[in-house]
């Protein structure tokens, strides 16, 4: 808006007329802040008499109308309204009432608004929670400032929030909201319907049963694999060591004699120095009586019967596990031509040299046990040894064959052969 400005030096001041209204005629040069509505005239009785009396009492529109308490420094400061209306000073007319010293306008300090929440700027309306929080804060401040302490103020604040007897009670709106919650049934029928809805369906029960079966099966399979790969080896090694110790004790005491043996009976020891293998040799290839007990079985029955080590010619055939149950033949694939294979009996040592290997063949290929096995490299009858086992590892789909040829027959009385000494 346009700023206020002083009137002409000659003429009527702002707020005066050419006649005798609002101050009388002929008041030249009178400013708005110097002689407000004070002279005699048409309205002299009101603005000159009663208004003057009111001005003497501190009210009305007297000389200090804009400097008193009602329109003083607290509302409209001196610097705000004095400067825009300041005009050149003129000689006051004689009909103007002299002003009392106490009503002379005084210089007031610059207005500083008190700290308060009220402002002319836009603001967001307070929510009920914010208003309550602010009320509680003001009550706490008032309690801190009061000489009685904070207990009375806190008690009043509690009364305003909840009332004397309802302070610890839940809000009615919150209770109604809890009752309207979807999880709280309103009647027995709704409760039954909700219970039926929460009850698992037949498909869910079936899926849970199938899942439990799968989990149980998985656990059982894991236990079975642990049994096969770990426990069977421990048990087979213990049984094989026990049989070897018993066999050596019988040889030392002379209880056993060379000759024919019953199925499952141990009669010799097999040494493979390169693989650090020492395992008993028992009659037969039964899993239960021989192989699963960690021993090596001799093909000595039926059509698969082979010669004994002390025979002048023939093929001494042996079978053993490659995995689990002691796994004595697990690493025979590492043997190379010339490696020693020793068979120890009650009265002699028979030393063989590894000659050849057949990595894979069918389980039904029994020709590998013939006196002169095809594919072994042997061309004429002799004293041979044949080791058979399963391949690949952890399966029994195929067979692996290792052949050897006897190079030394040494009586026990001459001591151990060089293959077992070195």
Helices and strands as residue ranges (DSSP letters): H 44-44, I 45-50, H 51-56, H 78-81, G 101-103, H 128-145, H 151-162, H 172-179, H 188-198, H 202-226, I 227-231, H 232-253, E 266-272, G 273-275, E 277-283, G 291-293, E 296-298, G 302-304, E 314-319, G 332-334, E 340-344, E 348-361, G 366-369, E 383-391, E 398-411, G 412-414, H 418-421
